[in-house]
Amino acid sequence: MEHVEQLVTIFLNVHEVVAFVWGPIKLALMAATTFKDSIRQLLDVYEEIGEALSNLAFFHTLIRSKGAEHLRLALEDYFSDILRFHHCVLKVFSRPNWKTFFIAAWGSFRRQAEPIIRALRLRQGKLSHERLQSHAIHEGVRDFRVHADDRFDKLEADLEKIRSTLASEYLRSQTSSQDRDMKDLLEERLNVSRSEPRSRLDSPELSSPSAGDWIFSDPAFQSWEGLEGEPSSRTKVLFLSGSPGAGKTTLARKVIRYLKGKGSAHGTTVYFFFNHADKSSAKPMLRTILSQLIQQDEPILRYLYMKCSSMDKNIELSSIATLQDLVQDCLTYQPSTYVVLDGLDECAENEPNVIITWFLEKVLPRAASRGCHLRLFISGQRDGRLDQLLSAQPQIRLDTVSSHQNDIEEYSKSRAAEICARFSQTPEQEDELASKVTQASQGMFLYAQVVMDNFLSMGSIAEFEYELESDKFPYNLDKAYERIVQRVVENSKPWRQKTVKKILGWIICAKTPLRWREIQSRFCIDVDKATCNFKRRCLDSCKEICSSLVDVAMCELFGSVQSEQIVHMVHETASKYLIQRGTINLLQEHADMALFCCRYLSSRPFLADPKSDTLHDAIRSGYFGFIDYAAVHYSYHVQEALDDTSVLRAAVVKSAVCLLEACSDGLTPDQSTLEESSALAVTNSLCAENTKESVQYHVATIQAALESRHDSLSGDQAYLDLSGPMRFKCPRIHCSKFATGFRDKDARYRHFNKHKRPFICADADCFAHVVGCESQQRLEAHMKAFHQDNSGVAFPSTKGTKPKDIFEACKRGNLEEVKRFYSAGVQLNESRTMNFITPLYIATQAGHTHVCKYLIDQGINPFRGSPFGTKYIPMFEAIQQQNAPMIELFIHTGLGFENEFNMPQIPRCIAIAILAGLSEALALIRVTQNRKSAKRLSADSYPVHVWFRRVFPNLYHNGTSVSGADSLIKRPDSAEYRTCKKTLFQSDNRFLRQAIAEECHPLTMFLLDLADKDDLQVTDDGGCTPMHILAEKRIFPRDSDRRPTIAQRIIQIDGGASANTPDKSNNLPVYTAVGNIDIATGAVQTLIAHTDNLNHRNSEGISVIERAATEGHHVSMLLKTGRVDLFDRNEKGQTSFSSAINGYKSPKVDVLEMLLEAAPTLAWTADDTEDRLTPLHHAKGGKALLGHHFWAKKDTAKLLLSLPEAENVLRAFLASNVGGNAEACKQVREFARKENLEGAIEVMDRIGF
């Protein structure tokens, strides 16, 4: 570095123009040498520049000669490019905290520098033309002048083309699709929308554009902004305080616009409004700040992308410590940053202390130490919390600023002129109105707005003059609210009062702001009748109904559509006033909203079949206009309502239980105790994953139906007013894009794929950057295989001579030797003799991923090998080794999808892998095959569809929709579909049956997406359909919360035919299921619900209820259907009760009690045989043990003899025709005495037993 510095110093002293070239080189090298990761990168790029300038010395003499103007212009372009290049270089090394961001910043630099280097190389190519060089050599030879002149003319045109190309490429680099993808992913991870803060910022001004400009000349603001005073004396924090409604938010918006209007050279501006319940804490603030920074700074975008792409949204990015670290890093990377926080006093509990302390004690000191000029602007009330925390900071108190009062006065005069013109008032009356409002405002802009809006909305001159009287005029904000409430509520007709109160109650209690169409939907929807009557909608606008108590804002996608307007209270003080006054009962509103949402989500249209008329009619009527809000926030309102102890609590619990029943397909395991359980238990059940996923499933089904029918309803204004314009929503209901959605399906598809495979490789050129990974562990394995420093990989791991051929080089993992052999003409796809072993197969076998990637990049097909079976196919070898990174590589790169040879191989390989229990090795299958750990298994076919869609693009129409809701949009007319069907659904349907048997749920669901009704009727040697296999196996752990089950999917496809198809033993699937303790409850429920004849008997004459009672499982489910005949007899003439007692094992007493509760007479119903044995006989051990003291089923005998109807039991026993009954009676009495069954003994004595 010393030698470089000495050389540069010489050049710097030659001429100041030369200094512009060599000065930045010196500065960049000095900075880079302080950080080892940067010096090599910088030297490499200078080497590229040097190579592009290598031929300039050749033209030294010619450039200085006459007639070489064209070359001198080229030299100017060279100089301009070098300056531009160094401008990009110095942006990397001149930023605060540049070492932390170097990797991300260098990526941005390379993107900007690439067009420059490419332009230099193009010029080099033009100047290297042999005739032009000949002229340089033979300058004095006239013959060459003509040729050179021709080349000069061509050169000038080429240089102009290069300049324009450079400009366009540089522009494209600023708005690349890659950047958009990064921003979309980060917004999804941070769960924010880039338009949310913009909508608040773009709210219209209350007064003239100049109102509030006084703040920019305030000394405190100028010192804070950095325009006044020495740097050491400039303030870092400024506190804007004022009473509620003073106009703090309006001024904060003006400050933000002012700072942003100065451009990025002045500094970066980020802001946050604590304006609603879901935005009143540190986490949403931190997320919003990050989302704004990625829009303004590309290195920050890339840095956060590298950090967040491998983070779990629900773990790391939900941690306030992680978010704080990220924000602190990003804020201290900016040379100058302004942070504006509005409404900090609206935060809950200790949040202001957390936020302010973090900024004052962590962020600001860190920024100062790194040379970053960070400024913090806070607005809020002096509520006792902010005063104390910011007591040492400069303040602007609105109640003491005369300019602020002057703005209110100007506003009042402007509105007074508008009002008096409407009501034909004199100038004197206009002045009086403006003066009254100004004096009463006491520095509160909100007061002036509310009062003036109220006056303007009055319907007559008389009403206006009446309100203006001194004894009616509101002299403070509460009085202003009171006058509005009296006018729009109390003095209105009863129906109008009811409407206003409903709207205000819904707005105040809402978790997030409501759209006007959602409010209209609440009026139109009758959840008890499951109907929607458009005639119930309000004809007036929300402002006309509620006057100045509410305000509206434009929504994100459809700002000009009135139905999409977002309605909110004019200020939080209005909400507090209405609650304190008793106009709105907040607890009652939460209870009403909870009741509505629970009944709405469990109503008939929500549970209807996607193809039914019920669903179609509901869609047409606008019934689902409230679905966006209800699906997300139902549990919030239940939780708020359950804080009450009145009768509302019981009603809310009951509606919540109804929703839980609907979410669990009609039955809840602990339903009998849920209604009497604690509020916490109900809330926990509603918040459980199975409930959320069930709601999400039904919502996704409805959304798919809405999308398919929208075109036919787009001309129906009633439908549009309640359902809104078409938006393609994310199916994840807790995603920010669920309510806002996208304008087209492709954008939604790209977004949704990030949910499924959220862990993204930060290398933009890698296939895993596009498709992602499904887990952090998978991403780490990918990074280790493809992106770690393999600088030593070129050296053979085996000592001795160089590899003798390419096969040995691949086996050793010696990539350099592989390349050498290839350069020497060796074919990369050649095989040894006739055994079909290729270099790629050898590298795969040895696990050398880097070699495999090189071979794949050269076009080698990993699905080719032996034509006989799967032998020597690299893909299958990778599957056998469970080498997930290798499989990902083979799947996502260089497959040759159009190659007909690959089509049957690809599904075959993936099917074999899963069926062999190697699903952990498949990057696209999110399932674990570890039964001992009892991990939850996913039945989601979506990852397989993602892969198959890449392989068979013509198999799908428009990709995949939500899993479970027609997961596959297939094209039966395509060749790909016929190939897949032929390969995957062979004559015996082996793949599907084995997938179910091996519990390979993703493959099962994938195959079901391809299957039709006939495929599900194919049986094995025992006559078993896939549904029978399903009933035999444990589909999920018993506490599984995965929806939908495989059973439901089969029913959806064949309409219930499988549930009613017996095997060769005449067993229905439900018969097998009820005897299986390990099967998921949901699967049993589905089978029971879709079995037409629950009294069906198999070849041995055993019914479903008999099997369930004998095994002791699922009896209650069968009984609750009311479709089971408990007195139906088997071949032995026994009822299900007697059969259970007479079974091969002791029956469970609780099961017998269930049966007796359903039919008490079963306890003494005798067999329909000659001996007339009763249940008590069977408990004794049957006819064979009547003369013995042994009791086979003691617990059963005790149960029978303890019944209130024990007399009927004993009389039936006496009436039996079996021989030896007298001796048996003695044994019964003796048993009763030993077991202290005094009641039974008394009955025996009474009836002479």
Secondary structure by P-SEA (a helix, b strand, c coil): caaaaaaaaaaaaccaaaaaaaaaaaaaaaaaaaccccaaaaaaaaaaaaaaaccccccccccccccaaaaaaaaaaaaaaaaaaaaaaaaaaaccccccaaaaaaaaaaaaaaaaaaaaaaaaaaaacaaaaaaaaacccccaaaaaaaaaaaaaaaaaaaaaaaaaaaaaaaccaaaaaaaaaaaaaaccccaaaaaaaaccccccccccccccccaaaaaaacccccccccccbbbbbbccccaaaaaaaaaaaaaaaaccccbbbbbccccccccccaaaaaaaaaaaaaaccaaaaaaaaaaacccccccccccaaaaaaaaaaaaaaccbbbbbbccccccccaaaaaaaaaaacccaaaaaaaccbbbbbbbbccaaaaaaaaccbbbbbccccaaaaaaaaaaaaaaaaaaaaaacccaaaaaaaaaaaaaaccccaaaaaaaaaaaaacccaaaaaaaaccccccccaaaaaaaaaaaccccccaaaaaaaaaaaaaaaaccccccaaaaaaaaccccccccccccccccccccccccccbbbbbccccccccccbbbbcccaaaaaaaaaaccccaaaaaaaaaaaaaaaaaccccccccccaaaaaaaaaccccaaaaaaccaaaaaaaaaccccaaaaaaaaaaaaaaaaaaccccccccccccccaaaaaaaaacaaaaaaaaaaaaaaaaaaaaacccccccccccccccccccccccccccccccccccaaaaaaaaaaaacccccccccccccccccccaaaaaaaaaaccccccccccccccccccccaaaaaaacaaaaaaaaaaaccccccccccccccaaaaaaaacaaaaaaaaaaacccccccccccccccaaaaaaaacaaaaaaaaaccccccccccaaaaaaaaaaaaaaaccccccccccccccccccccccccaaaaaaaaaaacccccccccccccccccccccccaaaaaaaaaaccccaaaaaaaaaacaaaaaaaaaaacccccccccccccccaaaaaaacccccccccccccaaaaaaaacccccccccccccccaaaaaaacccccaaaaaaaaaacccccccccccccaaaaaaaaccaaaaaaaaccccccccccccccaaaaaaaccccccaaaaaaaaaaccccccccccccccccaaaaaacccccccccccccaaaaaaaaaccaaaaaaaaaaaccccaaaaaaaaaaaaaaaacaaaaaaaaaaacc
